Amino acid sequence: MAHIEHREDKGSMAQVNPEGQQNEPSQEFMEAAAASLQARQRCRIVQLEEKLEAIEPIYGSRKGNQVFVALFNNVKDLVTKNDRRYDLTGDEQTNVDQDRLQVGYVALTHTLPWFHKKGMEMEYDKYSHMMKMLQQGADGARGDDTSKLKALVSKWVNREFKPDHPVDPDDKHSHGFTNNACGRLLCPAEIDWNDPVIRAGIQDCAEGHIVMDLSFPAFLYNKYTTNLDNLEEGLFKGKILLQGYKAVFMSPSSAKDIKGDGDGADVIQNNRLTKKSSTDVKVKKHVAQIIKMRKVTPHSIAYIACQIRFALSSVTLWWSVDGDFDYIQFWQTIMDFFKQPPGREAHCRVDRLLEWWTRKVFGRSHCNDLSTTAKANMSVNTLARQRAQRNDLTFDSP
């Protein structure tokens, strides 16, 4: 019996002749076995990739987490403050800071829709571990983006302004107000950097020329210029701001093309990036795809604005305060602009601005602009109706 069992086990790789002796497997048999093994391995790889994608929203979302919460409040604080908010009685009023944190928490749950449900189901130790991982991922993503933009912003500034003293990506002391190009972009929008008196005053931190977060930097504006009679005109349409956004959320190469609105071509290209290539190798996803981001949000604009401001500055370490410039207040000012417009008209302008951003970053699809009638008359739908009609005629004929 032992001999027979052994022979049956070997049967998958060897053949037995009528005399009971094993023959060496044929070349065709070996090739078939190798192909079968490769197929099983590919299936296993696909299964592992699917498992990885399943957990990616939890531990792979480091690239998107930090931009959707308050930049200087951690995830645990957002959750804690949100829980306390629901413990308030109906007579208690919330303050502005609590409302801002609530906006951050809501944005977080929209970005990570599984977050609330997972948190309710997990035991405390696992929940604490998840919170720790999210925060570590968020901090790591911010560091990655800071490093990336430090090099890219230097290149963009040198290319566009061609300063006498180029911006060195490896030397932050070549940035800031001591550099004419960086200074122009960091300069408060309401004053003229080209005035030598103003420029010297800012560089010397003289009285009356202190740069604070109460001024919008010029880099936020279209063509880096402002209309003092209408400071909203061109705000948050700065070229370098848009370049930074596309570099972080899409890819550095996408930041090269920011002129058009993307009318369809960008949508097609972005969709291709989510699929497998013809060689069945997965294309690397960009941040917006990982976090399933389909439109630009105020939180993400504020995040990039802070990152660009830091990249242009001479400060070497990320900190919430740069001299008299408070990044926390800067973040909140941008969020308030989008989230608290004073009236219907201002709200409509904010909506149009966000639509402009979404077109610039993700492109625009005209499919939704088509009427139901127009879609019904297109050849695919028309052919379906014609085939159905012919079938009915055949069925009804005697």
PyMOL commands that set and color helices and strands:
alter all, ss='L'
color gray80, all
select helices_A, chain A and resi 2-10+27-59+62-68+75-87+96-111+115-121+124-161+172-174+176-178+180-186+196-203+218-220+222-224+239-249+252-256+265-273+287-290+298-312+327-339+344-362+367-369+372-376+379-396
alter helices_A, ss='H'
color red, helices_A
select strands_A, chain A and resi 15-16+22-23+321-322+325-326
alter strands_A, ss='S'
color yellow, strands_A
deselect
rebuild
show_as cartoon
